[in-house]
């Protein structure tokens, strides 16, 4: 009888244990469900919040997107225009470089030609009277050592101009000359252009002529020159005597004889 009561008691205890276990498991599941529910609700709230924020921000964002697209289009247009402008600039640059090369080539030809002209003009220097040489020296002194082609041309033209003017008129020049007796004599020189000239002093004691001989201008004292004729030519030029015919010796062949 005691055995039966013990077995029954054991069964009751086991049943209570099983029931207790079921209750604990049920309570645990309920707790998990509540936690998951709260997480789900939180996620739903966050989702709703994001959706609300998106709905509020969407117009501004779409407008921003449109502005960015318009800005991109404008920038692309500016880039295209810049490329086109760069192409035009490059084309102009190439054209200018080509023109510059051509001008440099032409300038080189001009400089070579001018060098030849300058050489020819300067070769006349020794055959000119001192009065013209002085003018040329002044012109040359104005030319800097590093003068460009334009300045060189201007000086050369100035020299030729002064020579042309000298050759187009008569001229009287008063100066001091060293006579054969080593005396300094004040004379008046009567020029007919740059090729011929005669001179005499006031009392007619010294007279002579100037001309080109062997490529150089030379003054020569000579008794073969009529000092009275030279003095008359000077007086007529200075309007101290009425116009009249004057006979002066002339060198027909330069550098030979009178």
MOLIN-V123760 format. One record per pair of residues at least 12 apart in sequence whose C-alpha atoms are under 7 Angstrom apart, sorted by the first residue. I is the first residue (numbers start at 1). J is the second residue. Records with the same first field share a line. If there is no record, write none. Layout:
BEGIN
I->J / J
END
This chain:
BEGIN
111->149
118->156
126->215 / 216 / 217
127->212 / 215 / 216 / 217
128->194 / 217
129->194 / 217
136->159
139->155 / 159
140->155
166->193 / 194
167->193 / 194
168->193
169->192 / 193
170->191 / 192 / 193
171->190 / 191 / 192
172->188 / 189 / 190 / 191 / 234
173->188 / 189 / 190
174->187 / 188 / 189
175->187 / 188
186->201
187->199 / 200 / 201 / 202
188->200 / 201
190->234
195->211 / 212
196->210 / 211
197->209 / 210 / 211
198->210 / 230
199->230
200->227 / 230 / 231
204->227 / 228
207->221 / 222 / 223 / 225 / 227
208->220 / 221 / 222 / 223 / 225
209->221
212->254 / 255
213->254 / 255
214->255
225->249
229->246 / 247 / 248
233->246
END
